[in-house]
């Protein structure tokens, strides 16, 4: 009786294993979508319908949106479909903007809703969002509804406007994490020129907020204490007095989050953040820091 030599048996086993592996579908990686606003809308719709997915943006593309997405979430106009599943948008120096042409309607870009909505943005710029059709809409670029999740990595949010949360508004029970990103030239009418949080959890790491303004008129900031956990703010010489003390540098040595040229003005419990100076007067104030911000009240950055 002759047996196959061991080497041949090894070859057959390898072939069989290869055939077995071939029967297992390989994970699909989406190719970048074309540099076209309608293609972006279609891709996000498809990711939602598939129960979640990844949208790859074309490198160095400007996706210029000029229309409101008809399937709105009831919280003001959106330029893109409401995120109802776990969707990741990967950019490569890609920009999503609201067109600047005359007659372009007002809208934000993303609203995260549904029962399972989660959005992750990587290396994307969002600019010129403005949903304030009635003047009371929140989240100039992104609105995070209650109990939904947002992650922003290495991205830029610039030139966005809203009633509260010029760039981002996060509602009760939501979770927002921002890392390595830049907020610049965003504005709000009532609170949070860069970011407004109402009872959700926010973690901010290595993020810059600059030239971001809030104009508050006859709307006092709520007297709700803000608790910072997980990453304590250390060695931060914030001066508290009845007479605001200017030019007191605020630094976070453990995680380099820089806050500069941001202005929030209110009466009672007011916070002014400008040129890396924090002034707290007349009671409790909002928190500007690195770490997790959570509480039943509102925090405005």
C-alpha positions as CSV (number, residue, x, y, z in Angstrom):
1,X,0.0,0.0,0.0
2,X,1.4,3.4,-1.0
3,X,0.7,6.5,1.0
4,X,1.1,10.0,-0.4
5,X,4.3,11.6,0.7
6,X,3.9,14.1,3.6
7,X,4.8,17.1,1.4
8,X,2.0,16.3,-1.1
9,X,-0.5,15.9,1.8
10,X,0.5,19.3,3.1
11,X,-0.1,20.8,-0.3
12,X,-3.6,19.2,-0.5
13,X,-4.4,20.5,3.0
14,X,-3.4,24.0,2.0
15,X,-5.5,23.9,-1.1
16,X,-8.5,22.6,0.8
17,X,-8.0,25.4,3.4
18,X,-7.8,28.0,0.7
19,X,-11.0,26.7,-0.9
20,X,-12.7,26.8,2.5
21,X,-11.5,30.4,3.1
22,X,-12.7,31.4,-0.4
23,X,-16.2,30.4,0.7
24,X,-16.1,33.0,3.5
25,X,-17.0,36.5,2.1
26,X,-14.3,39.0,2.6
27,X,-15.2,42.2,4.3
28,X,-16.3,44.9,1.9
29,X,-14.5,48.3,1.9
30,X,-16.3,51.1,0.2
31,X,-14.6,52.9,-2.6
32,X,-14.6,56.7,-2.3
33,X,-17.8,58.2,-3.6
34,X,-17.6,60.7,-6.5
35,X,-17.1,64.3,-5.7
36,X,-20.8,65.2,-6.0
37,X,-23.3,66.3,-3.3
38,X,-26.0,64.0,-4.6
39,X,-23.7,61.0,-4.4
40,X,-23.0,61.9,-0.8
41,X,-26.7,62.0,0.0
42,X,-27.2,58.6,-1.7
43,X,-24.2,57.0,0.1
44,X,-25.6,58.1,3.6
45,X,-29.0,56.8,2.7
46,X,-27.5,53.5,1.7
47,X,-25.5,53.2,4.9
48,X,-28.7,53.8,7.0
49,X,-30.7,51.2,5.0
50,X,-27.9,48.7,5.4
51,X,-28.0,49.0,9.2
52,X,-24.8,51.0,9.3
53,X,-21.7,51.4,7.2
54,X,-18.8,53.6,6.1
55,X,-18.8,56.4,3.6
56,X,-15.5,57.2,2.0
57,X,-15.2,60.7,0.7
58,X,-13.1,61.7,-2.3
59,X,-9.8,63.2,-1.4
60,X,-9.6,67.0,-1.4
61,X,-13.2,67.2,-2.6
62,X,-15.6,70.0,-1.7
63,X,-19.1,68.6,-1.4
64,X,-21.2,71.7,-1.8
65,X,-24.8,71.2,-0.7
66,X,-27.5,73.5,-1.9
67,X,-30.7,71.8,-1.0
68,X,-32.6,70.7,2.2
69,X,-33.0,66.9,2.7
70,X,-36.8,66.3,2.6
71,X,-36.7,63.6,5.3
72,X,-36.1,66.1,8.2
73,X,-36.0,65.0,11.8
74,X,-38.4,67.7,13.1
75,X,-35.6,69.8,14.6
76,X,-34.9,72.2,11.7
77,X,-33.6,71.6,8.2
78,X,-30.7,69.2,7.4
79,X,-28.6,69.1,4.2
80,X,-28.0,65.3,4.6
81,X,-30.2,62.4,5.7
82,X,-30.8,61.9,9.4
83,X,-28.2,59.4,10.8
84,X,-30.3,56.5,12.1
85,X,-27.6,53.8,12.3
86,X,-23.9,53.6,13.0
87,X,-22.4,55.6,10.1
88,X,-18.7,56.5,9.7
89,X,-17.7,59.3,7.3
90,X,-14.0,59.2,6.4
91,X,-12.5,62.2,4.6
92,X,-9.1,62.9,3.2
93,X,-9.0,66.7,3.5
94,X,-12.6,66.6,2.3
95,X,-15.0,69.4,2.9
96,X,-18.8,69.3,3.3
97,X,-20.2,72.8,3.0
98,X,-23.5,74.7,2.6
99,X,-23.2,76.5,-0.7
100,X,-22.6,80.2,-0.6
101,X,-24.6,81.1,-3.7
102,X,-27.5,83.5,-3.2
103,X,-30.7,81.7,-2.5
104,X,-29.2,78.7,-0.9
105,X,-31.6,77.5,1.9
106,X,-30.6,77.3,5.5
107,X,-29.7,73.9,7.0
108,X,-27.2,72.1,9.2
109,X,-25.4,69.0,7.8
110,X,-26.0,66.2,10.2
111,X,-28.7,65.3,12.7
112,X,-28.2,62.1,14.7
113,X,-31.5,60.5,15.6
114,X,-33.5,57.3,15.3
115,X,-33.2,54.5,17.9
116,X,-29.5,53.6,17.0
117,X,-28.0,56.7,15.4
118,X,-24.3,57.0,15.8
119,X,-22.0,59.2,13.7
120,X,-18.2,59.2,13.4
121,X,-16.4,61.8,11.4
122,X,-12.7,61.4,10.5
123,X,-10.7,64.1,8.8
124,X,-13.7,66.1,7.5
125,X,-14.3,69.8,7.4
126,X,-17.9,71.1,7.9
127,X,-18.4,74.7,7.1
128,X,-21.1,77.4,6.7
129,X,-23.9,75.3,8.3
130,X,-26.9,77.4,9.5
131,X,-30.3,75.8,10.3
132,X,-31.9,78.9,11.8
133,X,-35.0,79.2,9.7
134,X,-37.1,80.1,12.7
135,X,-34.2,81.4,14.7
136,X,-34.4,78.8,17.4
137,X,-32.7,75.8,15.8
138,X,-29.7,74.4,17.5
139,X,-26.5,72.8,16.2
140,X,-25.2,74.8,13.3
141,X,-23.2,71.8,11.8
142,X,-24.4,68.8,13.9
143,X,-27.3,68.1,16.2
144,X,-27.0,65.1,18.5
145,X,-30.4,64.1,19.7
146,X,-31.0,62.5,23.2
147,X,-29.2,59.2,23.8
148,X,-27.4,59.3,20.5
149,X,-23.6,59.2,19.9
150,X,-21.2,61.5,18.0
151,X,-17.4,61.1,17.6
152,X,-15.3,63.8,15.8
153,X,-11.7,63.0,15.0
154,X,-9.1,65.3,13.4
155,X,-11.8,67.4,11.8
156,X,-12.6,71.1,11.3
157,X,-15.9,72.8,12.0
158,X,-15.8,76.4,10.8
159,X,-18.2,79.3,10.0
160,X,-21.3,77.5,11.4
161,X,-24.2,79.3,13.1
162,X,-27.2,78.3,15.3
163,X,-29.4,79.5,18.1
164,X,-27.4,77.3,20.6
165,X,-24.3,75.3,19.7
166,X,-22.8,77.2,16.7
167,X,-21.0,74.1,15.6
168,X,-22.5,71.2,17.7
169,X,-25.5,70.9,20.0
170,X,-25.8,67.8,22.2
171,X,-29.0,67.0,24.0
172,X,-29.8,65.0,27.1
173,X,-28.2,61.6,27.5
174,X,-26.2,61.9,24.3
175,X,-22.5,61.1,24.1
176,X,-20.1,63.3,22.2
177,X,-16.3,62.8,21.9
178,X,-14.1,65.3,20.1
179,X,-10.4,64.6,19.5
180,X,-7.7,66.4,17.6
181,X,-10.1,68.8,16.0
182,X,-10.5,72.6,15.4
183,X,-13.6,74.8,16.0
184,X,-13.2,78.3,14.5
185,X,-15.4,81.2,13.6
186,X,-18.6,79.5,14.7
187,X,-21.3,81.6,16.4
188,X,-24.5,81.2,18.4
189,X,-27.2,83.6,19.5
190,X,-28.1,82.2,22.9
191,X,-25.3,79.9,24.1
192,X,-22.3,77.9,23.1
193,X,-20.7,79.6,20.2
194,X,-18.7,76.5,19.5
195,X,-20.5,73.7,21.4
196,X,-23.7,73.5,23.5
197,X,-24.4,70.6,25.8
198,X,-27.7,70.0,27.5
199,X,-27.3,67.2,29.9
200,X,-25.2,64.9,27.7
201,X,-21.6,63.7,28.1
202,X,-18.8,65.4,26.3
203,X,-15.1,64.4,26.1
204,X,-12.7,66.9,24.5
205,X,-9.1,66.0,23.8
206,X,-6.4,68.1,21.9
207,X,-9.0,70.4,20.3
208,X,-8.7,74.1,19.5
209,X,-11.7,76.5,19.7
210,X,-10.9,79.9,18.3
211,X,-12.7,83.1,17.1
212,X,-16.0,81.5,18.3
213,X,-18.6,84.0,19.6
214,X,-21.9,83.9,21.5
215,X,-24.2,86.8,21.8
216,X,-26.6,86.5,24.8
217,X,-29.4,89.0,25.3
218,X,-31.5,88.8,28.4
219,X,-31.0,85.1,28.7
220,X,-29.1,84.2,31.9
221,X,-26.9,81.1,31.9
222,X,-28.5,78.4,34.0
223,X,-27.1,78.0,37.5
224,X,-26.3,74.3,37.1
225,X,-22.9,73.1,38.4
226,X,-20.7,71.3,35.8
227,X,-18.7,68.3,36.9
228,X,-15.5,67.4,35.1
229,X,-14.5,63.8,35.4
230,X,-12.1,61.2,33.9
231,X,-9.5,63.9,33.0
232,X,-9.2,66.4,35.8
233,X,-8.2,69.9,35.0
234,X,-5.0,70.5,36.9
235,X,-3.0,73.6,37.7
236,X,-5.5,75.9,36.1
237,X,-5.4,79.4,37.7
238,X,-8.9,80.5,37.2
239,X,-9.8,83.6,39.3
240,X,-13.3,83.9,40.8
241,X,-14.4,87.3,42.0
242,X,-17.2,89.8,41.9
243,X,-15.0,91.9,39.7
244,X,-13.8,89.9,36.7
245,X,-10.0,89.5,36.5
246,X,-8.7,89.5,32.9
247,X,-5.7,87.9,31.4
248,X,-5.5,84.9,33.7
249,X,-4.1,82.1,31.5
250,X,-6.1,78.8,31.6
251,X,-4.0,75.8,30.6
252,X,-4.6,72.0,30.7
253,X,-1.2,70.4,30.9
254,X,-2.3,66.8,30.6
255,X,-4.3,67.0,27.4
256,X,-3.5,70.1,25.3
257,X,-6.9,71.6,24.5
258,X,-6.5,75.2,23.6
259,X,-9.4,77.6,23.9
260,X,-8.8,81.1,22.5
261,X,-10.7,84.1,21.2
262,X,-14.0,82.7,22.3
263,X,-16.6,85.1,23.7
264,X,-19.6,84.2,25.8
265,X,-21.4,87.2,27.4
266,X,-24.4,86.9,29.7
267,X,-25.7,88.5,32.9
268,X,-25.5,86.5,36.2
269,X,-23.4,83.4,36.1
270,X,-21.6,84.7,33.1
271,X,-18.5,83.2,31.5
272,X,-16.1,85.1,29.3
273,X,-13.3,83.2,27.5
274,X,-11.0,85.3,25.4
275,X,-7.4,85.1,24.5
276,X,-6.9,82.0,26.8
277,X,-8.4,84.0,29.7
278,X,-11.2,82.7,31.9
279,X,-13.2,85.1,34.0
280,X,-15.9,83.8,36.3
281,X,-18.1,86.3,38.2
282,X,-21.5,86.5,39.9
283,X,-21.8,82.8,40.7
284,X,-21.3,79.5,38.9
285,X,-20.2,79.4,35.3
286,X,-19.8,77.1,32.4
287,X,-16.8,74.8,32.1
288,X,-14.0,75.0,29.5
289,X,-11.7,72.1,29.9
290,X,-10.3,68.8,28.8
291,X,-12.2,65.8,30.1
292,X,-15.8,64.7,30.4
293,X,-18.5,67.3,30.9
294,X,-21.8,65.9,32.2
295,X,-24.7,67.2,34.2
296,X,-28.4,67.9,34.1
297,X,-27.9,71.5,33.2
298,X,-26.3,73.2,30.2
299,X,-22.6,73.7,29.3
300,X,-21.5,76.2,26.6
301,X,-18.1,76.4,25.0
